[in-house]
Amino acid sequence: MELQVKDMPKLESPFVRELNEKDEYLVTDKINEEYRWVFEGGEDEVVCMEKCDGTNCSVIIQDGVVNAIFNRTTRIPFFNKGKRCIIDGFLESHERGYLELLDGQHFGELIGEGVNGNSLQIKGNLWVPFNSFGMKHLVYKSWHKYPKTYENIRDWFFKPISEGGIFSLFARMKGIELKPEGVVFYNLKTGQMCKLRMDMFAEFKGRRHGDGRKGNKNGN
């Protein structure tokens, strides 16, 4: 039976975002009511996972084997000069056993060389599936240990790692201390998701994503 291919949904912030005088689309301390569960849900409801800085890709598994690979809704043929990094990333993921998945469409992040500056400093490329590798290795268990206020979350993002600030779980597995791009929140009961990137805060120094421009407020 042919599967219907879906795109990874655009993820909003759990805090209300507003444009400032510099046309920067930044979070405020106001909670987006649709995502209040982020702050009120317990461990049986809310998962806080590292958001790896890459490009979203998915794989279709049918009868236990890879049927197709997609970058968003664009199918990636196996022989493709322009998307070699994606194919290489899935081959590496296969070698590591990450493609041993149930039949269906599985989303993940393609990271590595040639992808968004390779902020995680990995050699080659790798596809990281959210619901298997991510849930096992990239979840911040400390999320439920502290008050979930705007001020605490902002401080968690911007404190130095040596002072208890957030760090990349993926990079730490490689022995590297780095800040992550941000986090993704998963509602285990409803399937809802939302995101919070460091560059959504006024305190961020550096190049921001372009999803804060007028007419394009839902970027991933």
C-alpha positions in Angstrom: 0.0 0.0 0.0 1.4 3.4 -1.0 2.0 5.7 1.9 1.0 9.4 1.9 4.1 11.6 2.3 3.8 14.3 4.9 6.0 17.3 5.5 7.4 18.1 8.9 5.0 20.7 10.4 6.2 24.2 10.9 6.9 24.6 14.6 5.8 27.6 16.7 7.3 29.0 19.9 5.7 28.3 23.3 6.2 32.0 24.0 4.5 34.7 22.0 6.8 36.3 19.5 6.7 39.9 18.3 8.6 42.0 15.8 10.8 44.7 17.3 12.0 47.9 15.7 14.8 46.0 14.0 12.3 43.6 12.3 13.6 40.8 14.6 10.9 38.3 15.5 11.7 37.7 19.2 10.0 35.9 22.1 8.3 37.7 24.9 7.5 36.5 28.4 3.9 35.9 27.4 2.9 32.2 27.0 1.3 31.1 23.7 -1.9 29.5 25.1 -1.9 26.7 22.6 1.3 25.5 24.1 0.7 26.0 27.8 1.2 22.3 28.2 5.0 22.9 27.8 5.1 24.6 31.1 2.4 22.7 33.0 2.8 19.1 31.7 4.7 16.5 33.7 7.2 13.9 32.7 4.5 11.6 31.4 3.4 14.4 28.9 6.3 16.7 28.0 9.6 15.8 26.4 12.3 18.5 25.9 14.7 17.4 23.2 17.8 19.1 21.6 17.1 20.7 18.3 20.1 19.8 16.0 21.0 22.5 13.5 20.5 20.8 10.1 17.9 20.2 7.5 14.7 18.2 8.0 14.6 14.9 6.1 12.4 11.8 6.4 12.5 8.2 5.3 9.8 5.9 4.2 10.2 2.3 5.4 8.1 -0.4 3.7 8.4 -4.1 4.5 11.3 -3.3 6.7 13.4 -1.6 4.0 14.0 2.0 2.8 11.5 2.8 0.1 12.2 6.6 -0.3 14.0 9.5 1.2 12.6 13.1 1.3 13.9 16.5 2.1 10.7 18.1 3.2 8.4 16.9 0.4 11.1 16.7 -2.3 12.0 13.1 -3.0 15.8 12.5 -3.1 16.9 10.0 -5.7 19.8 7.8 -4.7 22.0 9.2 -7.5 21.9 12.9 -7.0 25.0 15.2 -7.3 23.3 18.2 -5.7 22.1 16.2 -2.6 25.1 13.9 -2.0 25.3 15.0 1.7 21.7 13.7 2.3 22.4 10.3 0.7 25.7 10.1 2.6 23.9 11.0 5.9 21.4 8.2 5.4 24.0 5.6 4.5 25.9 6.5 7.7 22.7 6.3 9.7 22.1 2.8 8.2 25.6 1.7 9.1 24.9 2.7 12.7 21.6 0.9 12.8 19.4 4.0 13.0 17.3 2.8 10.0 16.0 -0.2 11.8 12.6 1.3 12.1 9.0 0.2 11.8 7.1 0.6 8.5 6.0 4.2 8.0 7.4 7.7 7.6 10.1 8.8 10.1 11.4 12.3 10.5 14.8 13.4 11.5 17.6 16.0 11.0 20.4 15.7 8.5 23.5 17.2 10.0 27.2 17.5 9.1 29.4 18.9 6.5 27.8 21.3 4.1 24.6 21.7 6.2 24.0 25.0 8.0 27.7 25.5 8.7 28.1 22.1 10.5 27.7 23.7 13.9 28.0 20.3 15.6 31.5 19.8 14.1 30.9 16.3 12.8 32.9 14.6 10.0 30.8 13.6 7.0 27.0 13.6 7.4 24.5 11.8 9.5 20.7 11.5 9.6 19.4 11.6 13.2 15.9 10.2 13.7 13.8 12.0 16.2 11.6 9.2 17.6 14.4 6.6 18.2 17.9 8.1 18.6 16.5 11.5 19.6 14.2 10.1 22.3 17.0 7.9 23.7 20.0 10.3 23.6 18.9 13.9 23.1 16.3 14.5 25.8 17.0 17.0 28.6 15.9 15.1 31.7 16.6 18.3 33.8 13.7 20.1 32.1 11.3 18.9 34.8 13.6 19.7 37.8 13.3 23.5 37.7 10.6 26.2 37.6 9.5 26.7 34.0 9.4 30.5 34.0 10.5 32.8 31.1 13.4 34.1 33.2 14.7 30.6 34.2 14.5 29.3 30.6 16.2 32.4 29.2 19.0 32.0 31.9 19.3 28.3 31.1 19.9 29.2 27.4 22.4 31.9 28.0 24.4 31.0 31.1 27.8 29.6 30.3 27.9 25.8 30.2 30.3 25.8 33.1 27.7 27.6 35.2 24.8 25.3 34.5 23.7 26.6 31.1 22.2 24.4 28.4 24.7 22.3 26.3 24.4 20.2 23.2 23.8 16.6 24.2 24.9 15.4 20.8 28.2 17.3 20.9 28.9 16.2 24.5 28.7 12.5 23.3 31.7 13.4 21.1 33.5 15.1 24.0 32.8 18.7 22.7 31.2 21.4 24.8 28.8 23.5 22.6 25.5 25.4 22.9 22.7 23.7 21.0 20.6 25.5 18.3 17.6 25.2 20.7 15.1 22.6 21.8 11.9 21.0 20.6 9.0 20.1 22.9 6.9 17.0 22.3 3.5 16.4 23.8 3.4 12.6 24.3 -0.4 12.6 24.8 -1.5 14.8 21.8 1.4 14.6 19.4 1.8 18.4 19.4 5.3 20.0 19.0 6.8 23.4 19.3 10.3 24.8 19.4 12.5 27.3 21.1 15.7 28.4 19.5 18.4 30.6 21.1 18.2 33.1 18.4 14.5 33.8 19.3 15.8 35.7 22.4 16.9 39.3 22.4 20.1 38.2 24.2 21.3 36.1 21.3 24.4 37.5 19.5 24.8 36.3 15.9 23.0 35.6 12.7 19.3 34.9 13.2 17.0 32.6 11.2 14.9 34.4 8.6 11.5 33.3 10.0 11.0 36.6 11.7 10.2 38.6 8.6 6.8 39.8 7.9 4.8 37.2 5.9 7.1 34.4 7.0 6.5 33.9 10.7 6.2 30.1 10.7 9.7 29.0 9.7 11.4 26.0 11.3 
